[in-house]
Amino acid sequence: MRTYIGGHQVVSDTDFVELALGTPLDLWLGVEGESEMERAARLDAARDILADNPDLPDRVSQAAAEAIEAHAPNLFNVVLLPTRRAAGRRQYRGGAAA
């Protein structure tokens, strides 16, 4: 099954996030080995985008919450293991000795 967002085919998780945000992830996360000048330019571009789209953080939070909700059964598949008392131990019940 293929997934499309705005006419673009999503082929990876990164594609999905980038299409949902409308910006590449590297803009927000940076890239390994970037120079100080590249980092400053990237952060400046990010500030401009946030200034033009003040609701972007809310949209990102909403997209993250929806993704967590959609995949919650897999993310939070927690099974409690039964506990066993060690053999021969007696449980302390409190009180003073007579």
Residue pairs with C-beta under 8 A, 6 or more apart in sequence:
2 9
2 10
3 9
3 10
3 16
4 10
5 16
5 19
5 20
6 19
8 15
8 19
9 15
10 16
10 19
14 25
17 25
17 63
18 24
18 25
20 63
21 28
21 56
21 59
21 60
21 63
23 49
26 42
27 42
27 45
27 46
27 49
28 46
30 39
30 42
31 38
34 42
49 56
50 56
50 57
68 75
85 91
